[in-house]
Amino acid sequence: MLDLDGGRITGVSYGSQAPLEKQLGDLRLPVSEKTSLTDLLGALRGARLEIRSGTTLLTGRLLNVEPKTRISVGVTQEVDYVSVLTDSGEVRTTEILPSFSVRLLERGLTDKVERYLDLVSAGRQPDTRRLAISTDGSGERSVFVSYISEVPVWKSTWRIVLDPKRAKQPLLQGWAIVDNTVGEDWNNVDLSLVAGAPQSFIQNLSQPYYTRRPEVPLAEAFNFAPQTHEATLISGNAALSGTITDPTGAPIPGAAVKVLDPTGMVIGQAVANASGQYAIESLPPGAAQLQVAAAGFNTTTVESPQRRQDVTLNVGATAETVTVSSAQPKLSMTPGLVGNYAIGSNGNGTGLGSGAQLGGKRKTSVGYGAAAGIGGGVFTVDEARARAQAAALAQAMGDLFEYKLRTPISIRQNQSALVPIVQAPVTAEKVSLWNDQSGIPKPQRALWLTNSSGLTLDGGSFSVLDEETFAGEGIFDPIRPGERRLLTYAIDLGLTADSAQRTEPQRVVRVRIDKGVLTQQSEVREKKTYTFRNEDTSPRTVVVEHPVRTGYKLRSVVQPAETTADWMRFRLEVAPKQTAALEIEEARPLESTVMVSNITDAQVAQFVEARSIDKSVEAALRRVLAQKAVIEELDAQKSTRENAAQKIYDDQQRVRENMKALQGSAEEKALLQRYTQQLNEEETRLAVLETESEQIEAKQAAAQAELDHIIQSLSFDVTL
């Protein structure tokens, strides 16, 4: 709200009332908006009433209302009975018959029921508010007031017309469906239609708000028969590169390189590096134009550049433009295709019935013979369609897009209008789409459309006219300028598809040894073969959607034309009456590690047998095993001496126990002398064993150091 006479708005007031359920709750009468007779009587329990049902008259306080089952002549019926405590203290019951009536005897109860009826009746009245706007200023005020009103969302519908001779780009026509349900006629209204997804909701600000627990409804599931297809995430592998130089051959760093489509839209750009080189990794399909500009040089435009396109800039003002034509074959932005690609007829039903063709080429009056075309006059249907103009001007509005009607529009209340908003040529290739996970038994006819119109296309339904014949229809999500999208519209009956998958055994592809750790990188390879049979007389370009799987890498020579978040899209050409196959190979990498110091002869033999190491790695591991064998031999020698020393210790313990038992006789003295001699000899032997053990330990330490050196010095990175 604005005061247009220099004043200011000081306040706005309007009527307000509580929600109906809140007002009903304040009545202290437990009834809802929809209340039956039994519900009302149940809410009046305890009240003093006068009840008539047939010839029965009861006066007293209402005790209860309850349903009962009655069987009469073999028929079961549900009937309601009312119970009353009479003034005499007697409880009486009567059936609620069609002639049932009740009179409220309790004071104030009638007013409550009438108030309830008033509230329910008021709910049917229009929900209107009277605004009182206060301004601060002198004299009569001019106030500008704007508001947002809920109206139906406008819808869009599209038509794509394919040129029968494929000589012209397909024509995209779009209409907006606008519904007037505001309750009054629209007379010469300036209308703008905005495409986008802004947040919008309804909040009843004029009604008091009461905190309550939220009601969370179950999610509804929507299932549309037509399909929409994911937008491109990674473009195809068509690339453009080259070097920018001056007439002397010196590179021009910082030169701005742009690639434009036929409509002048930028579809790729880069900046030359210090060596004057540039590279644009991927470009959408279709014709292209290369434009190069640098400070102090003429801007140069190359028509139909080749994939490797070097450009020489002449010294001059950047405002001057030089246009050259590439002498080499044209750059095809579609992988696998060079030059123009003609899409043949697919048996779409042209000439059905008597053979009459919709929109004949004749410019004579309308004829009704067997071969006459529908529509005559000055222009054919195709020419008249081409002369049509959109009734809206399109422009971007940040994240939104606006179609503003050129002239005011009039729509009577409760009527709709079909307004043309787009009339522009677009780039589209006719293909067949196959996705074996879609559940559709045959490939689908599709248009691989690039939005070269420069406009944002709002999502909606579309139909396809091929050779002036209805070829199918579908739906698509909003498409931004320059965006590429697949649009399916029919089943391709002339194409049969099949797929088969096989998995190869795991094999090691790379071996690394570093810091004593042997790492083997292996792969589980899977090959999926898509086979197509074209029984039609026209060729097919098949787009195969292959799933993007986490952990898998593409190993095929063939590369996808584009990749979405969930699918890789591959192209395949299938000639008429021929069979063609597409093989896609993927690998899932695995990795295993083992300490080189723990490797055994059996493991090395297994590696060699499985061809998971080469000869250089095998020789290195053999050196490790040989050194480990030296250490093991020294360990055995040391163990032999330790065992011998242990036997001597055990024997000496036995001899000493025997010596303690001797009593000193002559025989015992001779035996004692013998034991003493034996102990002396064993002590000498122990000294020798200890010396030999020490020498072996020294050799062990040296051998272990040599093994550690061998292991640490190993460094391999071998691709098998």
Residue, then its C-alpha position, 0 to 999 in steps of 0.5 A: m500500500l502506498d499513499l500517492d499524494g505524499g502522505r503515509i499509510t498509518g494503519v489497516s484494520y479489518g474484521s476477524q473471527a475465530p475458526l468455526e471449530k473454535q467457535l463451536g467449542d466455545l458453545r459448550l455444546p459437544v457438537s461438530e459442524k456435521t451433526s446428526l439427530t442422534d449426535l445432537l441428542g447425545a450432546l444433550r444428555g442430562a437436559r430436560l426434554e419433552i419427547r414424542s415418538g408415535t403415541t408415546l409422550l415422555t417428559g424428563r431428563l435425557l438419560n441415553v441414546e443407544p442403537k439396538t438390533r431388532i429382528s423382524v420377519g427374518v430381517t435384522q434392523e438397526v434402530d435407535y432408542v432413547s432413554v428418559l428419567t421421568d419426573s416420577g423417577e421412572v426410566r422409560t425407553t422409546e424407539i426413535l420413529p419417523s414421527f419422533s419430535v423433541r422439545l427443549l425444556e431447559r432454560g437457555l438450551t434453545d439459544k445455544v442450539e440456535r447459536y450453533l445453527d447460526l455458526v454453521s449457516a455463516g460458514r456458507q457465506p463468502d469469506t470477505r473482509r472489509l479493509a479500513i485504510s488510514t493515511d496521514g496527510s491533508g486533503e483527499r488521498s490517492v492510495f495504491v493498493s496491490y494484493i496477491s490472489e490465489v488463481p489456478v496455475w497456468k499450464s503450457t502445452w507444446r508442439i514440435v513440427l518436423d520438416p518432412k524433407r529434413a531441410k529445416q530445423p524443427l519448429l517449436q510452438g508453445w501455448a499457455i492455458v490460462d484459466n479465469t476463475v476469479g469471479e469476474d471478467w478480465n477485460n483488456v488485462d495486461l497479463s504476464l506468465v512467469a515460469g519457474a518454481p518460486q515458493s508459494f503458500i496460503q496463510n489466513l492472516s485474517q483469522p486468529y491462530y491457535t497453537r495445535r499439534p500439526e496434522v501430517p498427511l500421508a504422501e501421495a504417489f503420482n504415476f505418469a504414463p509418459q516419461t521425462h528423462e534426466a538432463t545432461l550432467i556431462s556432455g559428449n566427447a566432441a572437443l575443439s582445440g588449437t593455438i592462437t597466434d599473430p601473423t609472425g607465429a608468436p602465441i597470443p596469451g589471454a585470447a578469448v575463444k567462444v563457440l556459438d550455435p546458429t542462433g548466436m548463443v554461446i555454447g562453449q568458451a575458453v581463454a588461451n594460455a601462455s602458449g596461445q593454446y586453448a581447449i574446449e572439452s565438450l560441446p553439444p551437437g549441431a553446427a558451430q561457429l568459432q569466435v576469437a578476440a584479443a586486445g589489439f587484434n581483429t576479432t576473427t570468426v571461423e565458420s564450421p571449424q574443424r576439431r583442431q582449429d588454429v587461428t591467426l589474428n591480424v593486428g587491428a581494432t577489436a571492433e573489426t571482424v574478419t570471417v573465414s571459412s574452414a577449408q577442412p571438413k566441418l566439425s561435427m559436435t555429434p560423436g561418430l557423425v560427420g556433416n549433416y545427418a538425415i533422418g529417414s522415414n519411420g513409417n509414421g502413418t503418412g497417407l493413412g486412409s485414402g492417401a490424403q496428406l494433411g497440409g498439401k503443397r497446393k495453393t489452390s482452393v480446397g479440394y475434397g477428392a481422394a488425393a486432395g490435401i486438407g487446407g487450401g487458400v493462399f498458403t499451405v498449412d506448413e507456410a501458414r504455421a511458419r508465418a505465425q507469431a507468438a503473442a508473448l515477449a519472453q525475458a529472463m527474470g533471475d531464476l524465473f522466466e516471464y512470458k509477457l503478452r504483447t497486447p491486453i487479453s480479455i477472458r470471461q469469468n469461468q472460461s479459459a484461453l489458449v495463448p501462443i507464447v513461443q514460435a521458434p526453430v529448435t535443434a532436434e535429432k530423431v532417435s530411438l531410446w532404449n533402456d532395458q530397466s524401464g520395463i518397456p518391451k521395445p525402444q521408444r521414439a524420441l527427439w534429442l532436443t537442444n533448446s536453441s530458442g533462447l527461451t526457457l521452456d516451461g514443463g508441460s505436455f507436447s505433441v509431435l507432428d511428423e510429415e504433418t501426421f500426429a506421431g505421438e506425445g509426451i511430457f517434459d520438465p522445464i528446459r533452460p536455454g541451451e539445455r539438451r533433453l531427450l523427449t520420448y513420444a512413441i514406441d518404435l515398432g520397427l526396432t527389436a532390442d535385447s541385452a546380455q551380460r557376462t562377468e569375467p573372473q577377477r584378475v590383477v592389473r597392477v602390482r606395487i611394492d613400497k616400504g615393505v608392502l605389496t599391493q595388488q590392484s585387481e578388477v572384476r570386469e563385466k561386459k554388457t552387450y546390447t543387440f538391435r534388429n532394425e526391420d524398417t526400411s529407414p536407418r535408426t540412431v539408437v540411444v542406449e541408456h546404460p546405468v551409472r554404477t558406483g565403484y565401476k569404471l568404463r573400460s570400453v573403447v566406445q564412450p558415451a555421448e553424454t552422461t546424466a546423474d544416473w545414466m550413460r547415453f551411447r549412440l549406435e547406428v543400425a542400418p535398415k534390415q540389419t542387426a547391430a550390437l553395442e558392447i559396454e565393458e566396465a570394471r570394478p577395482l579391488e585392492s589387497t595388501v600383504m607384508v613382503s616379510n610375511i610372503t611364503d613360497a606357496q604364495v609366490a607360486q600362487f602369484v606366478e600361476a595366476r599371473s598376478i606378478d611379472k618376472s621382475v617382481e617374482a625375482a625380487l620376491r625370490r631374493v626375499l625368500a632366499q634371504k629368509a631361508v638363510i635366517e631360517e637356517l641360522d635359527a635351526q643351528k641356534s635351536t640345535r645348540e640350545n637343545a644340546a645345552q639343555k640336555i647337558y643342564d638336565d644331565q648335570q642336575r641328575v649327577r648332582e643329585n647322585m653326588k648328594a647321596l654318596q656316603g664316603s666309602a672307597e667305592e663311593k669316592a671313586l664314583l664321586q671322582r668320576y662324577t666330578q670329571q663328567l661335570n668338568e667335561e660338560e662345563t667345557r662343552l657348555a662353554v663351546l655351545e655358548t660361544e657358538s650360539e653367540q656367533i650364530e646370533a651375530k650372523q642372525a642379526a646381520a642376515q636380518a639386517e640384510l633382509d630388512h635392507i632388501i625389503q625396504s629397497l624394493s620399489f615396483d609399480v607394474t601394470l600387467 
